[in-house]
């Protein structure tokens, strides 16, 4: 009886090991799907790892989403298996409109057929754009001069809440982790042209002779800011 029980346990252990090996031997996805958020061919800059997207593969047996997030230059990249996918930027994500359903006002999915490495840019309509940004360093201050363009002007238009200039010691400028910042409220903005924001240079340890800067615009009713591109400034 003991020999039978021992043999049974050994057989069960072998089955578990073989099954685990089969699972471990599944090939990883190797096809790259990448692209950018764009408006009229121009990259839309957002906060790093803040604006998300989701991919679904209907009929594959997995009902959950393959989730990802856009880089601060609006780029994305993900590894997939070959197949048909549905892509969505969830409602409330991003300082823009994307693939809006004219009837419901919600966002439709984008159907993708993935057979090999491909680049698919996502055309969006931002509420605003920050244009013609120029930086100057003077007397331990950085000044940004720029213009703002209001893109969505119909019933879906939204007002500006604030505009902020960010300075950081690294190129990753995240809203809650920067070296210095200065904000102007919408009530202090009298024109969308020839705006200026100045921020004192922070004390950085260890010292370095450069910083990274960008300007972000907060829109009422939207958590995500739209940004100018990150720029490195020599001090």
GUTOR-494845 format. One line per 2 residues: number of its first residue (from 1); their letters; for each residue x, y, z of C-alpha. Coordinates in steps of 0.25 Angstrom, whole numbers, padded with zeros to 4 digits. Example, Ala and Ser with C-alpha at 12.3 -4.5 7.8 and 13.67 -1.06 7.14 Angstrom:
2
1) as) 0049/-0018/0031; 0055/-0004/0029 $
//
This chain:
235
1) xx) 0000/0000/0000; 0011/0010/0003 $
3) xx) 0018/0006/-0010; 0005/0009/-0017 $
5) xx) 0004/0022/-0010; 0018/0026/-0012 $
7) xx) 0017/0023/-0027; 0004/0031/-0029 $
9) xx) 0011/0043/-0022; 0023/0042/-0031 $
11) xx) 0014/0041/-0044; 0006/0053/-0039 $
13) xx) 0019/0061/-0037; 0024/0057/-0051 $
15) xx) 0011/0062/-0057; 0012/0075/-0050 $
17) xx) 0026/0078/-0054; 0023/0074/-0069 $
19) xx) 0010/0083/-0069; 0019/0095/-0063 $
21) xx) 0029/0093/-0073; 0019/0093/-0084 $
23) xx) 0014/0106/-0079; 0028/0112/-0077 $
25) xx) 0031/0108/-0092; 0020/0117/-0098 $
27) xx) 0027/0127/-0107; 0026/0141/-0103 $
29) xx) 0020/0152/-0112; 0030/0157/-0122 $
31) xx) 0022/0167/-0131; 0024/0182/-0128 $
33) xx) 0013/0191/-0129; 0017/0205/-0127 $
35) xx) 0013/0220/-0131; 0010/0233/-0126 $
37) xx) -0001/0243/-0122; -0002/0253/-0133 $
39) xx) -0010/0265/-0138; -0008/0269/-0152 $
41) xx) 0005/0261/-0152; 0010/0268/-0139 $
43) xx) 0013/0260/-0127; 0004/0262/-0115 $
45) xx) 0013/0263/-0102; 0007/0258/-0089 $
47) xx) 0011/0254/-0075; 0020/0241/-0075 $
49) xx) 0013/0228/-0072; 0000/0236/-0068 $
51) xx) -0009/0235/-0081; -0013/0220/-0083 $
53) xx) -0018/0211/-0094; -0024/0197/-0095 $
55) xx) -0023/0186/-0105; -0033/0175/-0106 $
57) xx) -0032/0162/-0115; -0046/0157/-0117 $
59) xx) -0048/0142/-0118; -0034/0139/-0112 $
61) xx) -0039/0133/-0099; -0033/0145/-0091 $
63) xx) -0044/0155/-0087; -0035/0165/-0080 $
65) xx) -0028/0177/-0086; -0014/0178/-0090 $
67) xx) -0011/0191/-0083; 0000/0202/-0086 $
69) xx) 0003/0217/-0085; 0009/0227/-0094 $
71) xx) 0022/0234/-0092; 0024/0248/-0090 $
73) xx) 0026/0251/-0105; 0013/0244/-0108 $
75) xx) 0019/0231/-0112; 0015/0217/-0109 $
77) xx) 0021/0203/-0112; 0016/0189/-0108 $
79) xx) 0019/0174/-0112; 0008/0166/-0117 $
81) xx) 0005/0153/-0124; -0001/0153/-0138 $
83) xx) -0016/0155/-0138; -0027/0165/-0139 $
85) xx) -0028/0175/-0127; -0037/0186/-0122 $
87) xx) -0030/0198/-0117; -0036/0208/-0108 $
89) xx) -0032/0221/-0100; -0042/0220/-0089 $
91) xx) -0051/0232/-0086; -0045/0243/-0078 $
93) xx) -0031/0239/-0082; -0023/0250/-0089 $
95) xx) -0025/0265/-0091; -0031/0263/-0105 $
97) xx) -0043/0256/-0112; -0040/0243/-0119 $
99) xx) -0049/0234/-0128; -0061/0241/-0122 $
101) xx) -0075/0234/-0126; -0083/0246/-0131 $
103) xx) -0096/0239/-0126; -0092/0235/-0112 $
105) xx) -0080/0245/-0109; -0072/0233/-0104 $
107) xx) -0060/0227/-0110; -0060/0216/-0121 $
109) xx) -0050/0205/-0122; -0039/0205/-0133 $
111) xx) -0039/0192/-0140; -0024/0187/-0143 $
113) xx) -0020/0175/-0151; -0006/0172/-0146 $
115) xx) 0003/0162/-0155; 0017/0168/-0153 $
117) xx) 0024/0180/-0147; 0016/0192/-0150 $
119) xx) 0015/0207/-0147; 0001/0213/-0144 $
121) xx) -0001/0227/-0140; -0013/0231/-0133 $
123) xx) -0019/0244/-0138; -0025/0252/-0127 $
125) xx) -0031/0266/-0125; -0025/0274/-0114 $
127) xx) -0033/0285/-0106; -0021/0294/-0107 $
129) xx) -0006/0294/-0112; 0006/0301/-0107 $
131) xx) 0014/0307/-0118; 0027/0315/-0121 $
133) xx) 0033/0312/-0107; 0046/0319/-0105 $
135) xx) 0054/0319/-0093; 0064/0329/-0087 $
137) xx) 0073/0328/-0075; 0076/0341/-0068 $
139) xx) 0080/0344/-0053; 0078/0330/-0048 $
141) xx) 0064/0330/-0054; 0058/0323/-0066 $
143) xx) 0048/0330/-0074; 0038/0323/-0084 $
145) xx) 0032/0331/-0095; 0021/0324/-0103 $
147) xx) 0007/0325/-0110; -0005/0316/-0107 $
149) xx) -0015/0312/-0118; -0029/0308/-0115 $
151) xx) -0032/0296/-0124; -0046/0291/-0120 $
153) xx) -0056/0303/-0121; -0069/0297/-0122 $
155) xx) -0079/0292/-0111; -0068/0282/-0106 $
157) xx) -0058/0294/-0103; -0052/0295/-0089 $
159) xx) -0046/0306/-0082; -0032/0307/-0077 $
161) xx) -0030/0305/-0062; -0015/0308/-0061 $
163) xx) -0001/0308/-0068; 0012/0303/-0062 $
165) xx) 0026/0303/-0065; 0034/0292/-0059 $
167) xx) 0049/0290/-0057; 0056/0277/-0054 $
169) xx) 0070/0271/-0053; 0066/0259/-0062 $
171) xx) 0058/0259/-0075; 0046/0252/-0068 $
173) xx) 0038/0263/-0064; 0026/0258/-0055 $
175) xx) 0016/0267/-0049; 0018/0262/-0035 $
177) xx) 0033/0260/-0036; 0041/0273/-0041 $
179) xx) 0052/0282/-0036; 0044/0295/-0038 $
181) xx) 0032/0300/-0044; 0023/0313/-0046 $
183) xx) 0009/0313/-0049; 0000/0325/-0054 $
185) xx) -0015/0323/-0052; -0025/0325/-0064 $
187) xx) -0030/0338/-0057; -0016/0344/-0059 $
189) xx) -0016/0341/-0074; -0021/0353/-0082 $
191) xx) -0017/0347/-0096; -0013/0334/-0102 $
193) xx) -0001/0341/-0109; 0012/0345/-0104 $
195) xx) 0011/0339/-0090; 0023/0338/-0081 $
197) xx) 0026/0330/-0069; 0039/0331/-0060 $
199) xx) 0044/0321/-0050; 0056/0322/-0041 $
201) xx) 0067/0311/-0044; 0067/0301/-0033 $
203) xx) 0079/0297/-0025; 0083/0283/-0030 $
205) xx) 0092/0273/-0023; 0101/0269/-0029 $
207) xx) 0102/0282/-0037; 0101/0281/-0052 $
209) xx) 0102/0291/-0063; 0088/0288/-0070 $
211) xx) 0074/0286/-0067; 0061/0281/-0074 $
213) xx) 0049/0289/-0076; 0035/0289/-0081 $
215) xx) 0022/0296/-0080; 0009/0289/-0077 $
217) xx) -0005/0294/-0078; -0017/0289/-0069 $
219) xx) -0031/0289/-0075; -0043/0290/-0067 $
221) xx) -0050/0276/-0065; -0038/0269/-0070 $
223) xx) -0027/0262/-0060; -0017/0261/-0071 $
225) xx) -0008/0273/-0076; -0004/0276/-0090 $
227) xx) 0011/0279/-0090; 0022/0286/-0099 $
229) xx) 0033/0277/-0103; 0044/0275/-0092 $
231) xx) 0056/0283/-0095; 0070/0283/-0089 $
233) xx) 0076/0296/-0085; 0091/0299/-0083 $
235) x) 0093/0308/-0071 $
//
